[in-house]
């Protein structure tokens, strides 16, 4: 009887240990793959366009330089499309859009996020 | 009368997303939604539809533009919509329409790159009261008052880039719509005429963008052909001429000059009446004349299919 109880308890302990192992193992993998956890932003150094004046039909490369690890970049143009992703994108002019176009970049890492903007002038 | 109205309905429904253009609209203005017709009391109708549109030529005024200002090689969208309506009484019908952009894609000339927006469009809730009805003359006037409710007020981002307003699945703005429907039928000839006038007004988005007002007129002629067999109870041929005028969009109250247009379309359609109150319909939008302010991407072609069924609740 006692032997059976121990045997049953052993089984439970082994099962419990297995669950803990799997749980911790899963957690570890998730942490390893979680860019948020291993991400930080020290400094958003610069945001520059190769050309600050464009004619319609032209495009220009825009580069963001930020110091940190696993930084995410979020881009917005007041008008017209931005192609690409990451720290270097391309702004493309549209027939509809001319004058001052504001390009905004948000660099984020960990809990930090910094916004920088620049203006591109598109000639009519 | 009911038969013809049903059939005309389907066509109009599928116009909802027909207005996408470069730099001008989000492609899903309220436009031509909710044209499901007046329903009898306690009738519930549900309609599903799919629309494809393609744009690949720039226009300046009413002429093709061949310069190099346009950055988009081609634009397409695939849209599915769901429309439901319920007859509260014989005089008032409630309607709800919503949809989903499978994709709204611009293919750019630069490095063969593309941008794609996708997701829920807007919801349109409207009420359709009957204004005048003369059964002897088979003449009816009804109107629609509706509001456009966006599923999101924020602009969509894909891969960290905020999509241009043209590629947003939602207008991200509230709006109002008014529509009048004048129907004259001839049951002896199984034909009907419908004149539909629609006005849409959008309010400023959270980002400061305002879509221009839209005014459209559609004239329909439909003729029903009776067929009696196991699979088909009849079919309807519908011819539609549609004119749409869109005002200029504005950004922080400054008009965007290369927006707004006046277009005429010829839209043939066939509807099949299937057993058990199912209807299947297909149509093609053929641009006849398009005028654009400054340089804009013009519609090449668009087609749609839809299916609907009535239930008695």
Interface residues (C-beta under 8 A of the other chain):
Chain A: X56 X57 X59 X72 X73 X74 X75 X76 X77 X78 X79 X80 X81 X82 X83 X84 X85 X86 X89 X90 X92 X93 X94 X95 X96 X97
Chain B: X22 X23 X24 X58 X67 X68 X69 X70 X71 X72 X106 X108 X110 X111 X113 X115 X155 X157 X159 X160 X161 X162 X163 X164 X167 X251 X256 X257 X258 X259 X294 X295 X296
